[in-house]
Amino acid sequence: MSATTDEILRARIQSGRLVEHPDQANEAYLKGLIRTLIVSADTELISAPAYMRAAQNMATLPSANSLISALGIIQDELGHAHIAYRMLRDLGVDTDALIYERAARDFKYPYAFDVPLDTWTELVVANGFYDRAGFVLLGDIFHHTSYGPWKRALAKVDREESFHLRHGEKWMRAMAQDPEKKPELQRAVDWMFVMTLEWFGLPDELKQHNDQLGYGLKGASNDTLRQQWMATAVPLCASLGLTVPAHFDAEQNMYVIDCPFPMRFDDAQKRWAVEEGPIGWDEVLVRWKRRGPANEEYVASIQRGYRNLRQQLAA
């Protein structure tokens, strides 16, 4: 256990010096770092089976080259997950147990990935929206984190996430220009835009883990990051003639959400219950903790080989 005091640690961070080793941190810092790394690692890992599900729907793929592009993105996501899990291992976390022995509902990633992506259209909107959220979140950590090993590792991740969202933009633009494809694109945007707003978590006044900011693990709050995402996602959709429930308010100098938020979601129909009005974040937390329809399928696909091997060795 590190003997570093909270006062010494905070002074180090405020002076701009990075934390390079657990001995330079305290227990609270390490707990916050591990918690943040697990969310990042789980999100990158689960994106692989989520994207693979859509990529395997050959009836909706535009071409063989499209499949190759999707597989390249999936490979990148697995590499990003490996980086985060490797840092967790270096911090003393049993990553084999974390990946292969955890119950599906205990994985820590945004609820958005629990809603199946069934078509190429939903896959590219996920690139345009979800990977944009990842770019915003990890970009913030890359530029502001006080943990040196993660800052250096994210230089590669930041560039690749940028490619993923550009891939989504390219295909969204092509579909928006096709009168036959645009209605399908709009339907995907209708549920995935608000789903990505949820991605950034609880509003600042309800945030539970303030150590992320206090210890410089990241630089911006949830609401600030949500604003940063809308600052590029809303203009993108406007340029494509797509309708989204948000606009920029010049008087407030911020983006305003034009629909009830948060609100109830029907994951079977992929539809937000706008007509029911807003709900409390406590109800959203229940849905997040319950997980969604694809949770067990995706985790099982990751754990299957490990469990089969364990069974064979035990036979």
N, C-alpha and C positions, 0 to 999 in steps of 0.2 A: 504494500500500500504506500502511495506517495506521501511524503511528509510536507509537500507544498501547501502553504496556507492559502486561504481564499484571497487574502490581501495581496500576497505575492503574485498569485496567478492573475488577478485582475490588473495589477500594475503592469505585468508583462504584456497583457493583451492591449491595454490602453496605450502603451508605448509603441505598439505596432510590431512587436516581436511575436513570431509564431510559436505555437506549441508543437514541438517536434517529437516528443516522447511522453509516454504516460507518467514518467517521473516528474515531468514539468507541470502536471495537472493535478487536480484534486478529484475526490470521488464524485462530486456533483457534476463537474465538467465531463468526466468520463461517462457517467450515466446518460447525460444529455447527448453526447457525441454518439454513443452506441445506439441510443434510441433513434437518432436522426439517420445514422448509417443503415439501420435495419429497414426503415421505411424506404430509403433510396434503393437499397439492394433488392428488396422484395418487389418494388414497383418495376424495376428494370427486368427482373426475372420473369414476372408474370406477364409482362408485355409480349414475351416471346410466344407462348401458346395462344395468347389472345390474337396476335397478328397472324399466327400460323393458321388459325381456324378460318379466318377470312381468305387468306391466300390459297387455301386448299379448295375453295369453292371455284372450281375451274369454269363453271358456267358464267361467272361474272368477271373473270379476268380478261382484260383487253388483249393480252398477248403473252407469249412465253417470256419476253423481256420484262414484262410487268412482274411476273413471278420471281424472276432473278432479282429484280430491285427489292421486292418485299423480303426475300430471303437474306439479302445483304443487310437490310435494316434489322431483321431478327438476329442475325449474327452480331451486329453491333450491340444490340440490347443485352445479349448474353455476356458480351465482353464487359459492358458497363456494370452488370451485376457482379461479375467476377471481381472487378476492382474493389467494389464496396465490401463484398464478403471477405476478400483477402485482408482488407484493413481491419475488419471485425476480428478475424482470426489473430492478427497481430496484436489486437487488444485483449486477447485471451478468451474470445467467444468460441464455443464449439460450433463451428459453422456446418459441420456434417449433420449434427442434431437439428440445427436451425433450419436447414433446407429440407432435409429428408425425413425428419421425425416429428416435426410440428404438425398439429392438426390444421386442416385447411382454413378454418375460420380464424386461426390465430395469426395468419400472415397479415402484414401491415402494408397495405397498398391502397390507393384510391378506389372507392367503390366503382368508379367508371369501368374498370377492367373486369368487374363481375357481371357486366351486361354484355352478352356475346356480340362480337362483330361478325356479321354473317355475309357481307358482300364486299367487293372491291371498293365500292363507294364509301362504305363505313370505314374501311381500312384507311383510305386516303384522308378522310375527314379526321380520323384518329391521329394520323400524322400531322395534319394541319392544326389540330386543336390540342390533343394530348401531348404530343411531342413538343409543341410550343410551350405548354405548361411546364414540361420537364426542362426545357431550355431556360425558361424564366427562373425556375426554382434552383436548378443546378448552376445557372449562370450567376445567380446571387451568391451562392456558396463559393463558387470559384473565385469571385472577385473580393469576397469579404470574410471568408472563414478564417478563424484563428488557428485552425489545425493544418499545419504545413503539409503532411503527407497527402491529405485529401485535396488541398489546393493544387498541388503539382499533378496529381492523377487526373483531375478534372479538366486539364488543358486539352486532352484528347477527347474526352466525353463532350465537352462544350462544342467542339468543331463538328462532331458526328451528329449531335442532336440538331444542330443547325441544318445539316444536310437532310435529316428526316423531315423537318417541318417544311423545307423547301420542296421536297418530294410531294408532300401533301398539297402545298400551294399550287404546284404545277398541274396536278391532276384535278384539283378542284376548279382551277381556271379552265381547263379543257372541258370539263363536264358542264360548267356554267354556260359555255358557249354553244352547247349542244341542246337544242330544244327538247329532245327526247330524254336526255339524261338529267337536265336541270331539276325537274320535279323530284326525282329520287335523291339528288344532292340536297335539295331543300329539306326533305323529310329527315335525312340524317343530321343535318345542321340543327333542326328543330329540337331534337333530344340531346345531341352531343354538346351543343353550346352551353346549356345550363348545367349539364353534367360536369363540364370542365370548370365552370364557376365554382362548383362544390369542391373541386380538386384541391383548392388552396386551403381548405379546412375552415375551422370556426372563425367567426369575426373576431377582431382584435380584443374586444371587451370580454369575450368568453374564452380566450386562449388559455390553455391549461399549463403549457410548458414554456414559461418566459425565459428559462435558462438558455434557450437557443440564441436569443438576442443579448441577454446579459453577459454571456461568455463569448460572444462573437462567433458562434457556430454558423450563423447566417447574418445578413446585413439588414434585411427588410422584414416587416411584419406581414401576416397573412393578407390583410386588406390591401396593403401597398403592392404586394406581388400580384394580387387579383387585378388591381388597376393596371399594372404593367402588362399583364396578359391581354386585357381588353384593349389596351392602347394599340396593339397590332392586329388582334383578331377581329375587332369590330371594323376597322377600315378595310381589311382584307375582304370581309363579307360584303361590305358596301360596294367595293369595287367590282365584285362579281354579280351584283344584283341580287344578293341573298338577304333575306330578312332575319334579323336577330333581335332579341329583346334587350337591347342596350343602346345607349347613345351618349355622346359627349355633351356635357352641360358646361358651356363657357363661363357662366356666372360662378359655378362651384369649382370650375377648373378640374373636373373629374368626370369619369364615366359613371353613368347612372343605369342601374338595372331596371328595365321596364316591365318586368313580370314579378309575380309573387316570388320572394326568395328569402328563405328556402321554401320548397313546396313538395307535395307528395308526388312520388314517381311510381308508375306502373311498369315494372321491368318486363312483364310478359308482352305488353303492347308497345313498349318503348315510348311512353307518352307521359308528359307532365300534366298533373291535374290543375291546370291554370284556373279553371272555373271554381275550384274549392278555396282559392286564396292561399295566403301564407300559413305555414305551420311553424312550430317551435324547433329550435335546433336540437332539443332533447329527443324529438321524434326522428330527426335525421340520424342522430347518434345510434338509436336503436336499429335503424336500417343498416348503417355502416357495420355495426357489430354483428348483426345477423348474417351479413354477407349476402351476395346476390347469386343468381342462378348458375353462373359459370365457375364459381369459386372452387368447388370440389373437383370439377372436371379439369381445370387448369393445374391445380396443385397435384392431382393424381397423375397427370401426364409427366410432371417433373419428377415425382417420387417413384414412378412405376419401376424403372430399371433398378434402382437401389433396393427396393423391396423384393423384387424378383431374385436378385443376387443373394440377398440375405436368406431367402427361403431355400435357394439351391444349396447354399453353404451349410444350412442347418439340416438338410435332408440326409 
